[in-house]
Each structure stands twice: as structure tokens, then as C-alpha cells.
Amino acid sequence: MPKKLSQRMRNWIAARMDLPQDVIMDLPRITMIGQIHIYIENHRGLLSFTDRELRLMLKKGQLLIKGKAFVIKTILPEEILLEGKIDQVVYINEEAGG
């Protein structure tokens, strides 16, 4: 059974093959248009949603978005489009064991 690639190996492959790091390293891709739209790709699921807060699970950690008048325009298994007034985008890093 193949082992997982190390972080160093993933970086090397991304550089040599000219691939985007988000693809090789399984990172979220976040695209914002001003304070009114945020599009997140490569998330692991919706944890919570209100008209003032959205929380997504990532491969490592969580993404917290705070603001006002939030509406989910599109939601797919690994993509989400949120509209409203975005005030904060916070990455919450979860370390193993705590």
C-alpha cells in the first residue's frame, strides 16, 4: 500500500510539474470579490451557518467567516459561494492532540 507523500515531496512535485499548490497540497482555494462574495473550493464540509457566520471544515483546521446578511448562493460537496457583507475571514489551525 503506498505511503502518503511528505510535505517536501508535494512541494517538489508542484514546482516540477508547474501545478498549483492548492491542488497538490490539498489546500482550500479562497476567492473574494470585495466584501460581498466569497467562493471557497476544496473544503471538507459545512460545520455551521447563520446569517452572520459560516464555519467550514478543512483538511487541516477550519475556516470561519463573519459578517452580516449571509446567504449561501451555491453549495456543493467541496465548493461554496457565500454572499453578504464579509467582515472577517479567519483560519483556525487545529494541531493534533489539542
Secondary structure, DSSP 8 states (H G I E B T S, - for coil): ------HHHHHHHHHHHT--HHHHTT--EEEEETTTEEEEES--EEEEE-SSEEEEE-SSSEEEEEEEEEEEEEEETTEEEEEEEEEEEEEE---TT-
